[in-house]
């Protein structure tokens, strides 16, 4: 059983220097195949740094916000954010990756909640979308719990280990999240759950 202290996690803006710590996450061939459709095989730190350089590059207005979830000792446990932000239509895509050691703690749920608050309350977006491989039961469970709805499938759009699986597209509107948020926050506030805050906030 993990101690309560281990559930205290801080979100900080992600930079290229963070890749040195998180690159080992992308050396697991099964994880890469599950979470990143564009990477069929693991890649090294140099490749990751160059590929992330575009995602983290300057834009005005920003087209993406990426965050690292880290313990109090600075060890990263996961990354998440909003990308492909369109301020005209009011939408964004929400990606997420949790390290193997931090899975099952509720961290994906906590990060997603903070990203939705940021999308709808700070950026005034209208909808958030994400997608996952059809056999990714963990992602499906988290998204359904938070009020996302399946909005479509790309049939056999994800090729892995000789098989073609569906890509599931899931989305949530600002109005959906406002109806669901109080119940989710009560759940996150129960004992043993992750205490997650942006830098400068008290853990919630």
Backbone bond lengths (Angstrom), bond angles and torsions (degrees), N, CA, C in turn:
res aa  C-N    CA-C-N  psi(-1)  N-CA   C-N-CA  omega(-1)  CA-C   N-CA-C  phi
1 X - - - 1.470 - - 1.520 109.63 -
2 X 1.324 116.84 127.72 1.458 120.41 -179.26 1.523 109.55 -73.96
3 X 1.349 116.20 147.85 1.452 120.36 177.71 1.520 109.80 -76.10
4 X 1.350 115.38 160.11 1.468 120.40 -179.30 1.518 111.28 -59.51
5 X 1.349 117.09 -34.44 1.460 120.31 -178.26 1.522 111.48 -61.96
6 X 1.318 116.69 -34.17 1.455 121.13 -177.80 1.518 112.75 -68.97
7 X 1.343 116.78 -12.63 1.447 121.01 179.41 1.527 112.03 -94.22
8 X 1.322 117.39 1.78 1.457 121.57 177.70 1.529 108.83 -88.53
9 X 1.330 116.22 113.12 1.462 121.69 -172.56 1.528 109.55 -129.39
10 X 1.344 115.53 141.06 1.451 121.94 -179.72 1.528 110.67 -114.72
11 X 1.321 116.45 138.59 1.460 122.05 174.79 1.519 109.40 -97.68
12 X 1.339 116.65 129.14 1.458 120.73 175.75 1.523 108.94 -132.37
13 X 1.335 117.79 151.78 1.464 120.12 178.55 1.522 110.96 -57.78
14 X 1.299 116.67 138.72 1.457 122.20 -177.04 1.518 110.90 -85.15
15 X 1.335 116.29 140.63 1.455 122.52 175.09 1.508 110.60 -131.80
16 X 1.319 116.88 171.08 1.460 120.61 -178.55 1.530 112.29 -60.57
17 X 1.322 117.38 -30.86 1.465 120.18 -179.66 1.527 111.91 -64.02
18 X 1.339 117.14 -24.97 1.466 120.05 179.57 1.526 112.06 -68.21
19 X 1.327 116.80 -21.74 1.461 120.22 -176.52 1.526 112.25 -64.06
20 X 1.333 117.09 -27.49 1.458 119.38 179.09 1.528 111.08 -61.85
21 X 1.342 116.91 -31.02 1.457 120.48 -179.56 1.522 113.10 -87.76
22 X 1.318 117.17 -31.56 1.459 118.74 -174.53 1.533 113.99 -96.83
23 X 1.338 117.50 -9.49 1.466 118.75 -177.52 1.533 113.52 -57.84
24 X 1.360 119.96 -34.03 1.478 118.36 177.91 1.524 113.77 -60.42
25 X 1.351 117.45 -23.42 1.458 119.15 177.46 1.525 111.41 -60.12
26 X 1.321 116.54 -29.86 1.460 121.21 -173.30 1.531 112.13 -95.28
27 X 1.322 116.84 15.32 1.460 120.97 175.78 1.524 111.65 -95.15
28 X 1.317 117.72 -8.68 1.455 122.72 179.35 1.529 108.44 -85.18
29 X 1.329 116.58 114.11 1.458 120.36 -172.71 1.531 112.04 -62.25
30 X 1.324 118.09 -35.65 1.460 120.11 -179.74 1.520 111.89 -71.18
31 X 1.338 116.65 -38.46 1.461 120.00 177.87 1.526 111.14 -65.17
32 X 1.314 115.82 -45.61 1.464 119.74 -179.88 1.520 110.00 -58.80
33 X 1.329 116.48 -45.06 1.460 120.61 -178.38 1.523 112.32 -67.51
34 X 1.334 117.36 -26.89 1.460 120.90 -179.21 1.521 112.72 -80.54
35 X 1.344 117.10 -37.61 1.453 120.24 -169.77 1.520 115.07 -106.13
36 X 1.312 118.37 -20.58 1.462 119.59 -176.46 1.525 109.54 -128.11
37 X 1.302 115.28 108.92 1.464 121.35 -177.40 1.524 112.41 -67.50
38 X 1.336 117.24 -22.75 1.464 121.18 -175.43 1.523 112.87 -90.72
39 X 1.349 117.61 -7.49 1.464 121.06 -178.44 1.525 109.80 -119.62
40 X 1.316 118.65 92.77 1.458 120.06 -179.90 1.521 113.51 -72.95
41 X 1.341 116.85 -18.63 1.461 121.94 -179.36 1.523 109.84 -136.41
42 X 1.347 118.07 156.34 1.466 120.78 178.05 1.529 111.76 -60.58
43 X 1.340 114.61 152.84 1.464 120.93 179.69 1.522 109.09 -129.48
44 X 1.353 116.39 163.49 1.458 119.79 -177.97 1.520 111.77 -87.30
45 X 1.330 115.45 175.30 1.462 121.52 -175.54 1.520 112.18 -63.79
46 X 1.324 118.33 -35.96 1.462 120.78 179.33 1.523 111.43 -63.94
47 X 1.320 116.00 -41.93 1.463 119.87 177.80 1.528 110.45 -62.30
48 X 1.339 116.08 -45.80 1.466 119.98 179.51 1.520 111.52 -60.39
49 X 1.317 116.43 -43.08 1.464 119.62 -178.53 1.523 111.06 -60.32
50 X 1.328 117.34 -43.51 1.465 120.12 -179.46 1.525 111.60 -69.72
51 X 1.330 116.97 -39.02 1.462 119.01 -179.54 1.524 111.70 -69.76
52 X 1.341 116.90 -34.20 1.457 120.32 178.92 1.521 112.25 -79.44
53 X 1.316 117.59 -18.83 1.457 120.05 -178.35 1.536 110.86 -57.90
54 X 1.322 116.41 -38.50 1.467 120.86 178.55 1.531 110.33 -67.73
55 X 1.336 116.19 -46.33 1.458 120.35 -177.78 1.524 112.13 -61.98
56 X 1.335 117.36 -32.30 1.463 121.28 -176.74 1.522 113.32 -99.83
57 X 1.321 117.16 5.96 1.463 120.55 -176.28 1.526 111.13 -72.81
58 X 1.326 115.29 159.92 1.456 122.31 -177.12 1.520 111.12 -69.59
59 X 1.324 116.26 139.44 1.462 122.64 172.02 1.522 107.49 -149.41
60 X 1.309 116.80 148.74 1.465 121.64 179.75 1.537 108.91 -132.87
61 X 1.358 117.10 107.22 1.465 127.72 2.24 1.522 111.05 -75.92
62 X 1.332 117.02 162.09 1.467 119.74 -178.89 1.521 111.95 -59.21
63 X 1.318 115.37 138.08 1.466 121.03 176.98 1.522 111.72 -98.04
64 X 1.328 116.52 -7.55 1.465 119.96 -179.64 1.525 109.80 -156.66
65 X 1.322 115.22 149.35 1.464 123.56 171.43 1.522 106.73 -131.01
66 X 1.334 116.30 119.57 1.461 121.67 179.03 1.525 109.51 -117.14
67 X 1.343 115.78 142.18 1.458 121.41 -178.46 1.521 110.40 -133.96
68 X 1.336 114.56 148.72 1.456 122.33 173.38 1.521 108.36 -106.44
69 X 1.322 117.08 131.33 1.460 122.41 173.52 1.524 107.59 -94.96
70 X 1.331 116.49 118.64 1.465 120.23 -174.10 1.524 110.89 -131.30
71 X 1.328 115.66 151.99 1.451 121.30 173.74 1.523 109.58 -72.04
72 X 1.327 115.54 173.41 1.459 120.10 -179.17 1.523 112.36 -63.23
73 X 1.348 117.38 -24.69 1.465 119.90 177.69 1.525 112.57 -85.13
74 X 1.334 117.08 3.42 1.456 121.63 176.54 1.512 114.81 92.84
75 X 1.317 118.51 -5.59 1.462 120.42 -179.00 1.519 110.37 -71.25
76 X 1.345 118.81 124.09 1.464 120.78 -179.02 1.523 111.61 -73.38
77 X 1.343 115.12 143.16 1.458 121.71 179.10 1.522 112.34 -117.50
78 X 1.323 116.47 -20.48 1.455 119.75 -178.35 1.515 110.90 -173.48
79 X 1.324 115.54 165.49 1.463 121.58 174.68 1.520 108.04 -132.53
80 X 1.314 115.46 150.08 1.454 121.01 176.94 1.511 109.33 -163.69
81 X 1.309 116.17 167.78 1.452 118.24 -179.91 1.507 112.85 176.45
82 X 1.306 114.09 -164.35 1.464 122.99 174.94 1.516 107.39 -125.99
83 X 1.322 117.78 132.47 1.453 120.98 178.79 1.528 109.58 -136.12
84 X 1.337 115.37 172.70 1.467 121.49 -177.37 1.522 110.81 51.92
85 X 1.347 116.15 40.77 1.465 120.78 -178.07 1.527 110.03 -69.30
86 X 1.317 116.20 128.64 1.460 122.49 176.99 1.522 107.94 -118.63
87 X 1.328 116.15 108.45 1.460 120.46 -174.94 1.526 112.09 -77.97
88 X 1.304 117.59 -17.56 1.471 120.47 178.06 1.525 109.86 -75.28
89 X 1.316 116.14 -51.41 1.460 120.51 -178.50 1.518 112.35 -87.18
90 X 1.323 116.63 -15.39 1.458 120.24 176.65 1.502 114.31 75.72
91 X 1.348 117.04 43.64 1.453 118.36 179.35 1.526 111.43 -135.94
92 X 1.331 114.64 166.84 1.461 121.93 179.66 1.513 108.31 -159.01
93 X 1.335 115.35 163.41 1.466 122.94 176.40 1.525 108.06 -108.16
94 X 1.328 116.29 137.31 1.462 121.91 -177.71 1.526 109.47 -109.83
95 X 1.350 118.41 107.79 1.461 121.99 173.60 1.535 110.44 -97.01
96 X 1.331 116.09 159.60 1.465 120.61 -176.20 1.525 109.60 -155.85
97 X 1.342 116.21 141.05 1.463 120.31 172.00 1.520 107.75 -147.12
98 X 1.321 116.12 126.04 1.467 122.32 179.82 1.525 108.37 -113.25
99 X 1.338 116.80 134.44 1.458 120.43 178.65 1.525 109.91 -62.95
100 X 1.306 115.65 154.22 1.463 120.74 -175.83 1.526 111.97 -58.23
101 X 1.329 117.53 -39.19 1.466 120.65 -176.70 1.521 113.08 -70.30
102 X 1.332 117.25 -19.69 1.465 120.64 -175.90 1.524 113.31 -100.89
103 X 1.310 118.17 2.40 1.456 120.20 -179.08 1.517 111.05 -75.45
104 X 1.316 115.18 148.38 1.455 120.20 -178.85 1.510 114.29 85.37
105 X 1.342 117.51 2.81 1.469 122.24 179.68 1.519 112.50 -96.40
106 X 1.334 117.19 -8.36 1.456 120.41 -175.24 1.514 113.06 89.48
107 X 1.340 116.98 10.82 1.462 119.99 -176.67 1.527 111.87 -67.77
108 X 1.327 117.64 -39.55 1.465 120.03 178.81 1.526 110.74 -60.62
109 X 1.311 116.05 -40.93 1.467 120.15 177.96 1.522 110.89 -63.47
110 X 1.334 116.41 -46.11 1.461 120.49 -177.88 1.527 111.69 -63.89
111 X 1.339 117.34 -44.09 1.470 119.69 179.58 1.520 110.49 -64.59
112 X 1.329 117.05 -43.45 1.458 119.80 -179.78 1.522 111.22 -60.05
113 X 1.315 117.02 -40.68 1.472 120.62 177.71 1.528 111.08 -59.97
114 X 1.324 117.26 -44.58 1.456 119.67 -179.16 1.526 111.34 -67.08
115 X 1.335 116.76 -36.26 1.460 119.78 177.51 1.533 111.39 -66.64
116 X 1.327 116.57 -37.50 1.472 119.69 178.40 1.521 110.77 -67.82
117 X 1.326 117.12 -41.62 1.466 119.53 175.68 1.526 110.63 -59.18
118 X 1.318 116.39 -43.99 1.457 120.15 -179.88 1.525 110.90 -64.30
119 X 1.330 116.42 -43.04 1.463 120.36 -178.53 1.520 111.87 -62.87
120 X 1.322 116.48 -45.87 1.459 119.64 -171.38 1.528 114.34 -91.43
121 X 1.335 117.62 -31.63 1.465 120.04 -176.18 1.528 113.33 -96.18
122 X 1.331 117.05 -33.19 1.459 119.70 -177.61 1.531 112.45 -98.93
123 X 1.323 116.67 -41.48 1.468 120.04 -178.17 1.527 112.57 -94.38
124 X 1.323 117.01 -10.19 1.460 123.20 177.20 1.529 111.72 59.55
125 X 1.329 115.37 37.66 1.460 119.91 175.66 1.525 109.82 -78.35
126 X 1.317 115.32 166.12 1.467 121.41 -176.10 1.521 112.15 -104.58
127 X 1.336 117.19 -31.48 1.454 119.71 -178.23 1.533 110.46 -150.39
128 X 1.325 114.67 154.99 1.462 122.56 176.28 1.522 107.37 -129.75
129 X 1.325 115.73 137.59 1.460 122.17 -177.79 1.521 109.75 -123.36
130 X 1.306 116.67 151.39 1.454 121.66 170.47 1.522 108.37 -148.56
131 X 1.322 116.82 170.74 1.465 119.41 177.11 1.522 109.15 -146.22
132 X 1.327 115.87 158.76 1.460 120.71 -177.71 1.528 109.60 -155.04
133 X 1.322 114.89 161.87 1.461 121.18 177.68 1.521 109.06 -70.42
134 X 1.308 117.09 142.15 1.465 121.11 -170.54 1.517 113.74 -60.38
135 X 1.332 118.44 -25.78 1.463 120.23 179.45 1.527 113.05 -93.37
136 X 1.326 117.34 10.38 1.463 121.49 179.01 1.532 108.37 -86.30
137 X 1.325 115.90 81.77 1.467 120.99 -175.83 1.519 112.69 -64.45
138 X 1.341 117.27 -32.39 1.464 120.32 -178.73 1.527 110.89 -64.20
139 X 1.326 116.89 -45.90 1.465 120.29 178.77 1.527 110.79 -64.28
140 X 1.320 115.93 -42.32 1.468 119.55 179.81 1.526 110.91 -60.44
141 X 1.326 116.53 -40.66 1.466 121.25 -178.96 1.529 110.87 -64.96
142 X 1.333 116.86 -47.66 1.467 120.63 -178.87 1.530 110.78 -61.78
143 X 1.309 116.96 -47.27 1.460 120.74 -175.46 1.527 111.58 -65.90
144 X 1.320 117.38 -41.83 1.464 120.19 178.51 1.520 110.64 -63.55
145 X 1.328 116.17 -41.74 1.470 121.51 179.54 1.527 111.47 -59.77
146 X 1.342 116.95 -34.76 1.463 120.85 -176.36 1.517 113.29 -88.41
147 X 1.325 118.02 -5.01 1.457 120.23 175.89 1.513 115.80 104.30
148 X 1.333 117.57 8.05 1.465 120.21 174.64 1.530 109.26 -69.36
149 X 1.323 115.43 149.75 1.460 121.66 176.05 1.522 109.61 -117.66
150 X 1.327 116.12 139.67 1.458 119.07 173.13 1.531 108.77 -67.30
151 X 1.319 116.21 126.87 1.458 120.87 -175.20 1.522 113.82 -113.69
152 X 1.307 116.68 -4.23 1.449 119.42 177.88 1.515 111.95 162.18
153 X 1.311 115.16 171.07 1.460 121.71 179.33 1.517 110.20 -138.03
154 X 1.319 114.68 142.38 1.448 120.57 165.63 1.519 106.22 -96.95
155 X 1.301 115.72 106.08 1.455 119.60 -174.86 1.525 111.26 -65.56
156 X 1.330 114.87 127.88 1.456 123.59 177.25 1.530 112.29 53.41
157 X 1.342 115.17 38.47 1.458 119.95 -177.61 1.518 115.37 -90.89
158 X 1.332 117.50 -4.09 1.468 121.14 -177.10 1.526 108.15 -122.44
159 X 1.329 116.95 112.15 1.451 122.25 -177.50 1.516 109.63 -96.94
160 X 1.339 117.05 125.41 1.461 121.20 179.79 1.524 109.37 -153.22
161 X 1.333 115.83 132.90 1.462 122.16 176.26 1.523 112.36 50.70
162 X 1.312 116.44 40.91 1.450 120.98 176.75 1.518 115.46 80.71
163 X 1.336 117.37 -0.04 1.468 121.31 -179.19 1.527 110.09 -115.74
164 X 1.322 115.40 153.60 1.465 121.23 177.02 1.531 108.57 -113.63
165 X 1.333 115.07 117.74 1.460 121.77 -177.43 1.518 110.39 -112.30
166 X 1.329 115.82 157.97 1.460 120.62 178.60 1.530 110.96 -71.52
167 X 1.331 116.14 150.68 1.465 122.92 167.93 1.525 106.59 -100.80
168 X 1.309 116.97 123.04 1.460 122.08 -179.38 1.523 109.35 -96.61
169 X 1.326 116.96 124.69 1.460 122.53 176.36 1.525 108.65 -100.57
170 X 1.324 115.56 128.91 1.458 121.42 -175.85 1.524 109.13 -131.91
171 X 1.333 116.83 142.09 1.461 119.78 -177.44 1.515 112.44 -143.37
172 X 1.328 114.29 162.28 1.463 121.20 177.70 1.518 109.10 -142.17
173 X 1.328 116.67 138.46 1.458 122.40 176.41 1.529 109.75 -93.43
174 X 1.324 115.03 159.45 1.465 119.33 177.28 1.523 110.83 -56.50
175 X 1.329 117.42 -40.16 1.467 121.04 -179.42 1.530 110.95 -66.04
176 X 1.343 117.48 -36.90 1.468 120.69 176.64 1.523 110.44 -60.95
177 X 1.333 115.64 -45.77 1.463 120.18 -176.75 1.522 111.14 -66.79
178 X 1.306 118.41 -38.93 1.464 120.15 179.85 1.528 111.32 -64.74
179 X 1.324 117.23 -33.33 1.460 120.46 177.07 1.533 111.77 -71.85
180 X 1.308 116.93 -31.99 1.458 122.58 -172.71 1.524 113.56 -94.30
181 X 1.337 117.62 -21.90 1.452 122.28 -165.62 1.531 113.71 -59.68
182 X 1.324 117.61 -46.25 1.466 120.21 -175.06 1.525 110.94 -59.60
183 X 1.318 117.05 -42.66 1.456 120.83 179.81 1.528 111.08 -64.88
184 X 1.324 116.26 -40.54 1.463 120.30 179.93 1.525 110.30 -67.12
185 X 1.330 117.58 -41.62 1.463 120.74 179.76 1.529 111.41 -63.63
186 X 1.326 117.23 -36.60 1.468 120.12 176.21 1.522 110.28 -62.73
187 X 1.321 115.87 -40.84 1.453 120.84 179.55 1.527 110.99 -64.80
188 X 1.334 117.02 -42.86 1.462 120.72 -179.72 1.520 111.96 -68.78
189 X 1.317 117.47 -23.66 1.460 120.74 -178.74 1.510 114.16 -83.22
190 X 1.335 117.63 -1.87 1.456 120.07 -179.29 1.528 110.70 -74.03
191 X 1.333 118.11 156.45 1.466 121.09 -177.52 1.531 112.19 -57.12
192 X 1.327 115.91 141.61 1.446 121.35 177.03 1.505 114.92 87.36
193 X 1.324 117.82 -2.42 1.454 120.41 179.87 1.526 110.65 -89.97
194 X 1.320 115.69 166.36 1.462 121.18 -178.87 1.516 110.54 -68.02
195 X 1.330 116.21 136.03 1.458 122.16 171.81 1.526 106.30 -102.03
196 X 1.318 117.38 109.95 1.455 121.93 -170.41 1.516 110.60 -123.07
197 X 1.340 116.58 132.87 1.461 120.54 179.61 1.520 109.71 -147.02
198 X 1.332 115.89 151.19 1.448 120.65 168.49 1.525 108.64 -71.11
199 X 1.324 116.76 156.33 1.458 120.25 175.97 1.520 109.52 -57.15
200 X 1.332 116.37 134.03 1.448 121.17 -178.79 1.501 113.95 96.11
201 X 1.339 117.35 -12.37 1.458 121.54 177.16 1.522 110.12 -99.65
202 X 1.323 115.27 162.98 1.456 119.45 167.59 1.508 107.31 -81.89
203 X 1.336 117.85 146.45 1.451 120.35 179.17 1.505 110.58 -63.52
204 X 1.351 114.91 138.76 1.469 120.09 -177.23 1.519 109.51 -116.77
